[in-house]
């Protein structure tokens, strides 16, 4: 319990007003030219969401497919082995 209080106190001085104005339900895709040609695409808001493609459209499609697969994998991993009576809620963010 002391660890939780310590963690909560670490956020006491955090000003969340700046986040509320900038956050939306959208993600950002960054495209960088690859040395060997094509593009590397990543979503900075989602660790591990990085892919590549020969053209911008292909790179976009690949990173969005990866975002879907990563979300499904992480959801399944997080939900596996939960104790009975665990409450699980899904929501669509609207920041």
Order of alpha helices (4+ residues) and beta strands (2+ residues): alpha-alpha-beta-beta-beta-alpha
